[in-house]
Amino acid sequence: SPDDALLPHLQQRGDTSRRIAVYKANAIENFALALEAAFPVLQARLGREDFRAMAWSYQRRHPSRSGNLFDTGRALPAFLANTLGGTEHEWLAGLARLEWLVQESMVAADDVSRFDPRSLATLAEASYGALRFRLHPAVRLARLEHPCFAAWQAYHEGGAQPPPPTRGEEYLLVRRADEGIELQQLEPLAWRCLEALAAGHGLSQVVDTLGAAAGDFDLGASLAAWAADGILIAALLPAEAGD
């Protein structure tokens, strides 16, 4: 009968619909799992249910474009800033930004180069202002509008989560150390100096960036300390820097 001839096609269509539904469910789950892995502190603050709801809302606006799910969370800080801006939860956008910088630091290229400041002893004094310094590829700098270091530290040390922070700038350095990811709280002048160095500015430009506060900042001691810690890995004159 015509119905008997049509039945296999209808069953096949039903099987296809079920397979698509299963694929969609798996894609949603894998997307959420990738975000949970990249933003564990954010998930702890939101709770699993609210985090999953946020992940689904985010995925609808920023679907994965490749099979590599690492980049899944790249746009999440901006998404949260737009979604939570002006609310009591807006600080979570900064927390997400910090956790994404941690992810970038984890997968950044390695470089075992070391720089000894004493190697500059023979450099003509007139060349000091043109000196540029290269930061380790795994170093990231964060200036946050709400302090997030305490929440990040408490989570990773197994301590009680602090209350939501009030607005106030916080300056952080993220780096990959032998023991894993390390966060350092920086003074504003130190952060401004490192930001200028990361942008490729020479020492004279760095001093200009610090402005009137330069006299309150021991640039030489800071450069030596950052070199010893492996944060700065090379000192270059413009020709060596590729200019």
N, C-alpha and C positions, 0 to 999 in steps of 0.2 A: 504494500500500500504506500501512498505518498508519505504518510506519517512515518512508516518504517524507514523509508529512504532518508528522511530528514533527520531522524533521531541521532545518528552518529555525528552529524554536523553540529547539532545543538549540544551534544555531550562534549565534543571537542572545544566548542566555544566556551562552555562552562569550565573545562579544564584549564584553558588559556587564562580565563579571568581569575581563577584561583591561583595560578602560577604568578600572575602579575601582582595579585594581592600579597602573596608570600614574599615576592621580591621587594615590594614597596615596604612591607613591614620590616624586612631584614635591613633595607637601606636606612630606614628611620632609626632602627636599633643601633646599627654600626655607627651612624653619625653621632648619636647621643653618647655611645661608649667612647668615641674618639674625643669628644668634648670633656667627658668625665676624666679621662686620662690626662688631658692637658690642663684642666682647671680644677684640681681636687679641692683647693681651699675655697674656691667659689661655690662648688657643690656643697661643701660642708656648711657654708654660711646660709645657703638657700634651702638646703634639705633636698633629698632625692626627688620628691614629687614636683616641687617648684622648679628644680633644675631641669627636669625632663620637659616640663611645660615650656620653659624658656627655650630649651634646645629645639623643640619642634617649631616654635614661633620663629626662631633664628634661621632654622633650616629652610623654611618656606621663603624667606627673603634672600638667603645666601646658600643655595643648594650646592653640593659638592660638584665640581666640574671635572674631576679626575678620580682615578682609582686610588690615588695616594691621599689618605685622609689626614696627613699631617697638617696640611694647610687649612683644614676645616675651621679652625678657630681663629684664623688671622683677622677676620673682620668682627669678631665678637666684641672686643673692647669698644669699638665705634658704635656697634649696634646697641650695646648697653648704655653708652653715653647718650645716644638719641632717645632711648626708651625710658631711662631712669633720670635723665637730667631734670633738676629742679625738685626731686623727691628726696625723702630721707634715705633712700637706697642708692643715691647717685655715686656714692663712694665705691660701690661694687664694680663700676666701670674701670676705676683705677686699679682695683685688685685684679681684674681680668687682664688689664694691660701688663701688670707686673708678671702675672703667671705666663703670659705669652712671651715676654722677654726671656723668662726662664726657659721656655721651650726652645727659643731661638738659640740661646746660649748652649743648651744641651747638644744641639746638632751642628753647631758651627764648626768650621774647619779648625784643626789643631795647628799649632805653631810652637815649636820648642825653642825658638830663637830667644836669646837672652841679651840684654843690653846692659853694659857696665858704664855708669856715668863717668868713671875715671878715664874712659877712652876719649872723652872730650877735652882732656887737659891740654892737648896740643893744638886745639882748634883756635884760630885767631879770634880774638874778642869781637872783632867787627862782624864776624859771621854768626854770633850767638842769636841775634834777632831773627835770622832766617831759618834757624833750626826747626825742624818738624819732627814729631814723634808719632810712631805707629802703635796703636793699641792692639792688644791681642784680639784675634778675630771673634773670640767667645765673650768679649766684654760688651755689656749693654748698660746704658745709662737711663735712669727713669726720674723724671720730676713729676710727682703726683700732687694733686690738689687736696687729697685726703691721705693721711698716713695709713699705710697698709703693711708696713714691716712687721708690726706686732702680731697681726692676724696671720701672716705667712709663717712667722717664726713659731707661734703657738701651735699651729697645726702640725708643722714638721717636727716639733719637739714633743708632741703629745700633751701639751698643756691645755688649760681651759681657754676657750676663745674669749678675747677681750670684747667689750661692747663696741658698737659701731663708732668709728672715729668722727670727731668734728672736723670741719674744714680747716686746713692748714697745710702748707706745702711740706713735702718730704722729698729728700734727695737720696737716691739709691744707686749703687753700682751692683750689677749682677755679673758674676763670673763663674767659670767652670774651674774648680780646684780639684786636687787629687782625690779629695774625699767626696766630691760631688758639687752641686751648685752651692755657691756662697753669695750671700747678700751683705753688702756693707752700707751703713748709713754714712752719708757724706755731709760735710758742711757746705752751705750754698756756694762759697767761693771755690772750694775744691771741685764741686760739680761743674761750675761754670768753666773752670780751667780745663777739666777733662773733656767737656763738651766741645770746647774750642779746638783742643788737640785732635779729637775724633773727626772734626770737620776739616782737618788738614791745615789749620792756621799755624804760622810760625810763632816763635816765642814773643816777638814784638807785638804781633796781633793779639796774642793771648793776654799780654799785659794791658793792651788797650781795652780788651773785653772786660777785664776786671775793673778798669777805671780807677776811681779814687780809692777804692778798697784794696788795690794792689799792694799798697804799703803794709796792709795788715795780714798779708798772706805770704808765707815762706815758700816761694815757688821752687827754689833749689832743693830744699829738703823734701818737698812733696814729690818732685820728679824722681829723686833718688829712691824714695820709699816705694813709689809705683813701679820703678824699674826692678827693685829687689823682689817685689811681689809678683812680677811677671805680668803686670797690667800694661806697662810700656815695654815693647820688645825691640824697638829700633829707634835710632836717631838719624835723621836724614837731612841733608842740605837740599835745596830745591832741585838741583840737577839729578840727585839720586832719587828724589821723590817722583821724578818723571815730568817735572815742569819744563 
